[in-house]
Amino acid sequence: MVNQLYELKVRDRQSFIKFLDWLRQDLLQHPETWENKTLPDFLEALAAYAEDIQGYYDNTDANVDAETAVWSTFADIFKGAKVYE
């Protein structure tokens, strides 16, 4: 499940929905890999990661502009919130 979660190419609404389902399944099956297990903690990390994601893209030479809303950016933010401190 973890590999699928990170390998899924989120390009549209349907793939984002699939991603969210896999993210939920990952939490249920592997809670030990999650830093932010409660909804308040996850939402706090989600907001913080949304603010910092451009730095992630810059550091990984991803050539992505976080100011342009695309489904893959939303998925990256959710993945980051899973472990962001």
VMD Tcl script that builds the backbone (N, CA, C; Angstrom):
set m [mol new atoms 255]
animate dup $m
set s [atomselect $m all]
$s set {name element resname resid chain x y z} {
  {N N MET 1 A 0.831 -1.202 0.000}
  {CA C MET 1 A 0.000 0.000 0.000}
  {C C MET 1 A 0.871 1.259 0.000}
  {N N VAL 2 A 1.926 1.254 0.802}
  {CA C VAL 2 A 2.770 2.443 0.895}
  {C C VAL 2 A 3.384 2.768 -0.454}
  {N N ASN 3 A 3.907 1.760 -1.151}
  {CA C ASN 3 A 4.486 2.006 -2.470}
  {C C ASN 3 A 3.443 2.539 -3.437}
  {N N GLN 4 A 2.245 1.960 -3.417}
  {CA C GLN 4 A 1.185 2.438 -4.293}
  {C C GLN 4 A 0.870 3.897 -4.013}
  {N N LEU 5 A 0.843 4.253 -2.747}
  {CA C LEU 5 A 0.518 5.615 -2.340}
  {C C LEU 5 A 1.494 6.620 -2.939}
  {N N TYR 6 A 2.768 6.273 -2.964}
  {CA C TYR 6 A 3.783 7.196 -3.459}
  {C C TYR 6 A 4.048 7.052 -4.961}
  {N N GLU 7 A 3.622 5.967 -5.553}
  {CA C GLU 7 A 3.838 5.770 -6.981}
  {C C GLU 7 A 2.664 6.222 -7.833}
  {N N LEU 8 A 1.482 6.366 -7.233}
  {CA C LEU 8 A 0.307 6.795 -7.990}
  {C C LEU 8 A 0.529 8.195 -8.546}
  {N N LYS 9 A 0.335 8.342 -9.829}
  {CA C LYS 9 A 0.443 9.652 -10.472}
  {C C LYS 9 A -0.918 10.330 -10.388}
  {N N VAL 10 A -1.025 11.331 -9.553}
  {CA C VAL 10 A -2.280 12.059 -9.397}
  {C C VAL 10 A -2.321 13.148 -10.453}
  {N N ARG 11 A -3.264 13.021 -11.382}
  {CA C ARG 11 A -3.335 13.955 -12.502}
  {C C ARG 11 A -4.709 14.594 -12.668}
  {N N ASP 12 A -5.710 13.999 -12.019}
  {CA C ASP 12 A -7.071 14.501 -12.186}
  {C C ASP 12 A -7.875 14.182 -10.919}
  {N N ARG 13 A -9.133 14.571 -10.939}
  {CA C ARG 13 A -9.982 14.392 -9.762}
  {C C ARG 13 A -10.132 12.920 -9.398}
  {N N GLN 14 A -10.307 12.068 -10.374}
  {CA C GLN 14 A -10.506 10.644 -10.097}
  {C C GLN 14 A -9.264 10.009 -9.464}
  {N N SER 15 A -8.095 10.340 -9.953}
  {CA C SER 15 A -6.879 9.776 -9.355}
  {C C SER 15 A -6.635 10.368 -7.972}
  {N N PHE 16 A -7.065 11.615 -7.734}
  {CA C PHE 16 A -6.955 12.207 -6.396}
  {C C PHE 16 A -7.891 11.484 -5.424}
  {N N ILE 17 A -9.073 11.142 -5.865}
  {CA C ILE 17 A -10.012 10.383 -5.025}
  {C C ILE 17 A -9.412 9.029 -4.668}
  {N N LYS 18 A -8.822 8.358 -5.646}
  {CA C LYS 18 A -8.160 7.068 -5.401}
  {C C LYS 18 A -7.018 7.253 -4.399}
  {N N PHE 19 A -6.237 8.311 -4.584}
  {CA C PHE 19 A -5.139 8.617 -3.671}
  {C C PHE 19 A -5.659 8.781 -2.238}
  {N N LEU 20 A -6.740 9.549 -2.055}
  {CA C LEU 20 A -7.282 9.765 -0.710}
  {C C LEU 20 A -7.750 8.458 -0.081}
  {N N ASP 21 A -8.345 7.589 -0.869}
  {CA C ASP 21 A -8.766 6.286 -0.355}
  {C C ASP 21 A -7.555 5.478 0.095}
  {N N TRP 22 A -6.504 5.467 -0.721}
  {CA C TRP 22 A -5.285 4.747 -0.350}
  {C C TRP 22 A -4.626 5.370 0.878}
  {N N LEU 23 A -4.684 6.686 1.000}
  {CA C LEU 23 A -4.120 7.357 2.170}
  {C C LEU 23 A -4.844 6.907 3.436}
  {N N ARG 24 A -6.174 6.856 3.376}
  {CA C ARG 24 A -6.973 6.388 4.521}
  {C C ARG 24 A -6.622 4.948 4.862}
  {N N GLN 25 A -6.527 4.097 3.842}
  {CA C GLN 25 A -6.166 2.700 4.076}
  {C C GLN 25 A -4.780 2.584 4.703}
  {N N ASP 26 A -3.856 3.430 4.275}
  {CA C ASP 26 A -2.509 3.425 4.830}
  {C C ASP 26 A -2.537 3.760 6.319}
  {N N LEU 27 A -3.332 4.732 6.700}
  {CA C LEU 27 A -3.453 5.077 8.123}
  {C C LEU 27 A -4.014 3.907 8.918}
  {N N LEU 28 A -5.028 3.244 8.393}
  {CA C LEU 28 A -5.639 2.120 9.100}
  {C C LEU 28 A -4.708 0.920 9.198}
  {N N GLN 29 A -3.932 0.664 8.156}
  {CA C GLN 29 A -3.078 -0.518 8.114}
  {C C GLN 29 A -1.670 -0.294 8.679}
  {N N HIS 30 A -1.192 0.962 8.637}
  {CA C HIS 30 A 0.186 1.253 9.068}
  {C C HIS 30 A 0.242 2.535 9.911}
  {N N PRO 31 A -0.505 2.610 10.995}
  {CA C PRO 31 A -0.511 3.850 11.786}
  {C C PRO 31 A 0.859 4.202 12.356}
  {N N GLU 32 A 1.727 3.227 12.483}
  {CA C GLU 32 A 3.065 3.475 13.016}
  {C C GLU 32 A 3.911 4.347 12.090}
  {N N THR 33 A 3.532 4.452 10.829}
  {CA C THR 33 A 4.289 5.281 9.886}
  {C C THR 33 A 3.773 6.712 9.831}
  {N N TRP 34 A 2.754 7.005 10.607}
  {CA C TRP 34 A 2.134 8.330 10.608}
  {C C TRP 34 A 2.579 9.134 11.823}
  {N N GLU 35 A 3.094 10.304 11.596}
  {CA C GLU 35 A 3.444 11.230 12.679}
  {C C GLU 35 A 2.178 11.895 13.213}
  {N N ASN 36 A 1.224 12.171 12.349}
  {CA C ASN 36 A 0.025 12.942 12.712}
  {C C ASN 36 A -1.216 12.078 12.551}
  {N N LYS 37 A -1.567 11.357 13.620}
  {CA C LYS 37 A -2.642 10.366 13.571}
  {C C LYS 37 A -4.015 10.934 13.902}
  {N N THR 38 A -4.072 12.036 14.632}
  {CA C THR 38 A -5.370 12.602 14.978}
  {C C THR 38 A -5.743 13.670 13.956}
  {N N LEU 39 A -7.033 13.917 13.823}
  {CA C LEU 39 A -7.469 14.911 12.855}
  {C C LEU 39 A -6.901 16.299 13.165}
  {N N PRO 40 A -6.928 16.770 14.429}
  {CA C PRO 40 A -6.338 18.091 14.694}
  {C C PRO 40 A -4.848 18.160 14.340}
  {N N ASP 41 A -4.089 17.111 14.677}
  {CA C ASP 41 A -2.658 17.096 14.341}
  {C C ASP 41 A -2.447 17.058 12.834}
  {N N PHE 42 A -3.247 16.245 12.148}
  {CA C PHE 42 A -3.113 16.131 10.693}
  {C C PHE 42 A -3.454 17.454 10.015}
  {N N LEU 43 A -4.529 18.105 10.452}
  {CA C LEU 43 A -4.911 19.378 9.834}
  {C C LEU 43 A -3.875 20.467 10.084}
  {N N GLU 44 A -3.287 20.461 11.277}
  {CA C GLU 44 A -2.221 21.425 11.573}
  {C C GLU 44 A -1.023 21.190 10.646}
  {N N ALA 45 A -0.648 19.919 10.493}
  {CA C ALA 45 A 0.471 19.590 9.612}
  {C C ALA 45 A 0.121 19.873 8.151}
  {N N LEU 46 A -1.121 19.648 7.782}
  {CA C LEU 46 A -1.564 19.919 6.415}
  {C C LEU 46 A -1.390 21.396 6.076}
  {N N ALA 47 A -1.803 22.260 6.986}
  {CA C ALA 47 A -1.648 23.703 6.758}
  {C C ALA 47 A -0.174 24.094 6.712}
  {N N ALA 48 A 0.618 23.556 7.623}
  {CA C ALA 48 A 2.044 23.894 7.655}
  {C C ALA 48 A 2.760 23.396 6.401}
  {N N TYR 49 A 2.421 22.189 5.962}
  {CA C TYR 49 A 3.078 21.654 4.777}
  {C C TYR 49 A 2.644 22.391 3.512}
  {N N ALA 50 A 1.388 22.802 3.476}
  {CA C ALA 50 A 0.919 23.602 2.333}
  {C C ALA 50 A 1.705 24.904 2.249}
  {N N GLU 51 A 2.052 25.449 3.388}
  {CA C GLU 51 A 2.842 26.683 3.409}
  {C C GLU 51 A 4.279 26.440 2.964}
  {N N ASP 52 A 4.833 25.284 3.293}
  {CA C ASP 52 A 6.245 24.994 3.044}
  {C C ASP 52 A 6.526 24.190 1.774}
  {N N ILE 53 A 5.502 23.752 1.060}
  {CA C ILE 53 A 5.719 22.806 -0.035}
  {C C ILE 53 A 6.602 23.347 -1.157}
  {N N GLN 54 A 6.583 24.652 -1.392}
  {CA C GLN 54 A 7.445 25.181 -2.447}
  {C C GLN 54 A 8.907 24.906 -2.128}
  {N N GLY 55 A 9.276 24.967 -0.860}
  {CA C GLY 55 A 10.641 24.633 -0.458}
  {C C GLY 55 A 10.985 23.187 -0.772}
  {N N TYR 56 A 10.029 22.292 -0.553}
  {CA C TYR 56 A 10.236 20.878 -0.904}
  {C C TYR 56 A 10.478 20.739 -2.403}
  {N N TYR 57 A 9.641 21.380 -3.195}
  {CA C TYR 57 A 9.813 21.293 -4.647}
  {C C TYR 57 A 11.154 21.886 -5.082}
  {N N ASP 58 A 11.536 23.004 -4.498}
  {CA C ASP 58 A 12.814 23.626 -4.846}
  {C C ASP 58 A 13.986 22.725 -4.468}
  {N N ASN 59 A 13.926 22.115 -3.275}
  {CA C ASN 59 A 15.023 21.260 -2.797}
  {C C ASN 59 A 15.160 19.972 -3.584}
  {N N THR 60 A 14.077 19.524 -4.210}
  {CA C THR 60 A 14.134 18.285 -4.988}
  {C C THR 60 A 14.198 18.543 -6.494}
  {N N ASP 61 A 14.408 19.800 -6.866}
  {CA C ASP 61 A 14.476 20.176 -8.288}
  {C C ASP 61 A 13.268 19.657 -9.072}
  {N N ALA 62 A 12.086 19.758 -8.461}
  {CA C ALA 62 A 10.868 19.218 -9.075}
  {C C ALA 62 A 10.300 20.114 -10.163}
  {N N ASN 63 A 10.745 21.348 -10.236}
  {CA C ASN 63 A 10.258 22.281 -11.252}
  {C C ASN 63 A 8.728 22.388 -11.222}
  {N N VAL 64 A 8.196 22.585 -10.000}
  {CA C VAL 64 A 6.757 22.723 -9.797}
  {C C VAL 64 A 6.512 24.062 -9.122}
  {N N ASP 65 A 5.518 24.782 -9.599}
  {CA C ASP 65 A 5.110 26.040 -8.974}
  {C C ASP 65 A 3.912 25.745 -8.078}
  {N N ALA 66 A 4.109 25.778 -6.768}
  {CA C ALA 66 A 3.046 25.451 -5.818}
  {C C ALA 66 A 1.906 26.459 -5.849}
  {N N GLU 67 A 2.121 27.601 -6.469}
  {CA C GLU 67 A 1.059 28.599 -6.579}
  {C C GLU 67 A 0.010 28.207 -7.625}
  {N N THR 68 A 0.374 27.270 -8.487}
  {CA C THR 68 A -0.559 26.796 -9.498}
  {C C THR 68 A -1.236 25.542 -8.966}
  {N N ALA 69 A -2.530 25.640 -8.710}
  {CA C ALA 69 A -3.259 24.518 -8.115}
  {C C ALA 69 A -3.465 23.411 -9.149}
  {N N VAL 70 A -2.890 22.249 -8.864}
  {CA C VAL 70 A -3.094 21.057 -9.677}
  {C C VAL 70 A -3.322 19.886 -8.721}
  {N N TRP 71 A -3.981 18.870 -9.186}
  {CA C TRP 71 A -4.321 17.737 -8.324}
  {C C TRP 71 A -3.091 17.097 -7.702}
  {N N SER 72 A -1.998 17.019 -8.425}
  {CA C SER 72 A -0.793 16.387 -7.879}
  {C C SER 72 A -0.219 17.181 -6.708}
  {N N THR 73 A -0.341 18.498 -6.729}
  {CA C THR 73 A 0.142 19.306 -5.613}
  {C C THR 73 A -0.694 19.030 -4.370}
  {N N PHE 74 A -1.990 18.905 -4.536}
  {CA C PHE 74 A -2.839 18.565 -3.383}
  {C C PHE 74 A -2.419 17.218 -2.792}
  {N N ALA 75 A -2.156 16.244 -3.638}
  {CA C ALA 75 A -1.718 14.934 -3.156}
  {C C ALA 75 A -0.382 15.041 -2.428}
  {N N ASP 76 A 0.554 15.818 -2.966}
  {CA C ASP 76 A 1.847 15.997 -2.298}
  {C C ASP 76 A 1.672 16.622 -0.923}
  {N N ILE 77 A 0.766 17.559 -0.792}
  {CA C ILE 77 A 0.527 18.200 0.496}
  {C C ILE 77 A -0.017 17.187 1.498}
  {N N PHE 78 A -0.945 16.358 1.079}
  {CA C PHE 78 A -1.488 15.331 1.982}
  {C C PHE 78 A -0.423 14.327 2.376}
  {N N LYS 79 A 0.417 13.905 1.434}
  {CA C LYS 79 A 1.492 12.971 1.765}
  {C C LYS 79 A 2.451 13.591 2.768}
  {N N GLY 80 A 2.781 14.851 2.573}
  {CA C GLY 80 A 3.681 15.539 3.494}
  {C C GLY 80 A 3.082 15.674 4.876}
  {N N ALA 81 A 1.790 15.950 4.950}
  {CA C ALA 81 A 1.129 16.115 6.261}
  {C C ALA 81 A 1.118 14.833 7.059}
  {N N LYS 82 A 1.256 13.708 6.401}
  {CA C LYS 82 A 1.304 12.419 7.083}
  {C C LYS 82 A 2.468 12.370 8.067}
  {N N VAL 83 A 3.580 12.985 7.722}
  {CA C VAL 83 A 4.798 12.854 8.546}
  {C C VAL 83 A 5.404 14.186 8.981}
  {N N TYR 84 A 4.819 15.295 8.557}
  {CA C TYR 84 A 5.411 16.616 8.819}
  {C C TYR 84 A 5.357 16.948 10.300}
  {N N GLU 85 A 6.444 17.501 10.817}
  {CA C GLU 85 A 6.495 17.894 12.231}
  {C C GLU 85 A 6.613 19.390 12.336}
}
mol reanalyze $m
mol bondsrecalc $m
mol representation Tube
mol addrep $m
